[in-house]
Amino acid sequence: MRYFSVGLAGEVMILALEPGEMLLESIKKVISQENITDGIVISGIGSAARARFHIVTGKSPVKDQYIEREGSLEIMSLQGVIASGEPHIHITFSENQEAFGGHLEEGTEVLTLSEIVMVKLPQANLIRIPHPVTGYRQLQTR
């Protein structure tokens, strides 16, 4: 287990996305425009016409399975960490009383709206380094 104390939180950004806008691509654009090196995505809701995400499958070796779904999808939750300007965001969708989700990928399209809250962590100094066993990049401080 690792534990990080990152100091005080900074500026809060609220994204209001409209029909047809792309979820992750819009988040990345704000990260770039607002010079967010480190931060957290604390909330996200809305709906999606198309969902693109991946899940981890298997144990050894671990693999990523990429999934695409289209329809009238509710975005139940969205949260994550931004480290070194790179977002790592998980998302939960629902459709017809079924919930599903995983790691948000580019290509997720807003259906009616999406509202996302992000917070800068100006003193965090976060990086991700590969885990020696799994190879997946894990959160560390510099």
PyMOL commands that set and color helices and strands:
alter all, ss='L'
color gray80, all
select helices_A, chain A and resi 23-33
alter helices_A, ss='H'
color red, helices_A
select strands_A, chain A and resi 12-17+39-57+63-83+86-95+98-104+109-120+126-130+137-141
alter strands_A, ss='S'
color yellow, strands_A
deselect
rebuild
show_as cartoon
